[in-house]
């Protein structure tokens, strides 16, 4: 395998891994945090203690995920997509690079700053203030990672 094909294969694989991490978070972690705030079957609004618990768990998740393995995937997916587009510029590889880069920009511009605000917010209702805007940005970056991986795979499939 040449360097070009290694990059072309690695870009969508790492992009798909990033999309998978985000999808697992959306399918498991966020629903668990929501259920912590409002237990299944409960009709009452969450109390301050439940909101505080959800905020604390999210703070711990945000701390735990910042490790070399995740950072390699987070920054590697767009870096590899851009490298693949530079090595073999074509509409699909360029679209994959732009999409992966968009996901990283959303993460750094929206998700990370919200995480930092949550880390400092000890007031009642911290989770309620955090969850909706963070989740919207998370879904955009999730879509970007997944679509970027698909575009990269399509570029690979058509030989560009």
N, C-alpha and C positions, 0 to 999 in steps of 0.2 A: 504494500500500500504506500502511495506517495504521501508527502506531507500535505498536499492539497486534499486528498481524499480523507486523510485522518481528520483534518479540520472540518471538512464537509460532513463527516459522520458524527464527530464529537459535538458540533454545534446543536443539532436538533436533539441529540440524546441528552445533553446537559440541560437544554431548554425544557425538554419534557420532564426531566427530574425536578426542575424548579417548579414547573406547573403542577406536578404531582404533590410536591410539598405544600404548595398553596391550596390545592384542592383538598388534601387531607385536613388541613387547618379549617377550611370552610365546612367540610362534612362532619368533622368530629369535635374540634376544639371550640369553635364558636357556638355550636348548639349546646355543648356541655356548659359553657359559661352562661348562656341564656337560661338553661334549666336550673343552674345554680341560683340565678336571680329570681326566677319564677318557676317553682317546682312543677313538674308535669301534673296537669289536672287542677292546678291552683288558679283561682280566678282573681285573687288579690294582686295588687301592685307589689313589686318587690319592696322590701324594707331596706333601711340603711345598712344593716349588717350584711344582707345578701349582696347588695351592690358593692360594699366594701370588699367582700370575699371575692367576687368576680374580678374586681379591679386588682386585687392582690395576686390572684392566680395569673392574670394577664401580665402583670409586672414580672412575675417569675418566669413566665414563658419568654418574654422579651429579653430577659437576662440570659436565660439558658440557651437560646438559639444563636446568640452572637458567639460563634465558635468557628474555627478555621474551616471545618467541613461545610457548614452552611454558607459561609462567606465565599468559599470557592465556587459554589454553585450559583449563588446570588450574582457575583461579579463575572463568573466564568461564562454563564449562558450568553449575556450580551457581548462579552469580549470575543467569544468563539464565533458568534453569529456575525459580528463585524469583520473578524478575520476571514471568515468564509466568503463574505461579500467582497472583500478587498482582493482576495486571491482569485475568485471567480465571479466577477460582477455580472449579474443578470437580474432581471426583474424580481424573481422569487427570492434570491439570496439577499438582495437589497431590501426587500420588504420584510424578510425575516430579521435582518439586522435592525431595521428601524423599529419593528415591533418589540423585539427584545430590549432595545435601548429605552423605548417608551416605558416598559415595565420597570426598569431600574430607576428611571427618572421619577415615576410615580412613587416608588418605594422611598427614595431619598427625599423627595419634596413633600410627600404627604404622610406616609405611614411612619417613618422614623421620627419626624417632628411630633406626631401625635403620641407615639410611644414615650418620647421624652417628656411631654406634658403630663401624661399619665403617671410617669415615674415620680413626678413632683407633686401631683395632686392628691392630697390626703383629705380633702373636704368630702362630706357626704355627697353622693351622686356622681362620683368620679367616673364610674363605669358608664353610667347613663350618658354623660357628656362625651365620652370617648367612643363608644361602640359604633354608633351609626356612621359618623364620618370616616372612621378608620375602616369599617367594613366596606363602605362604598369604594374607597381607594384600593382596598385589598382585592376586591372583585375585578377592578380594572387591571391591576397588575397580574392577577391570576389569568385573566383572559389574554393579556399580552404575552405572558410566558407560554401559554398553551398554543395560541395562534402562531407565535413566532417559531415554536418547535414544529408545528405542522407545515408552515411555509418553508422552513429549512429542510424538512424531510421531502417536501414536494420538489424543492430545488435539486436535492440529491437524486430523486427519482427520475427527473427529466435530464439529469446530467449537467446541471449548471452549478 
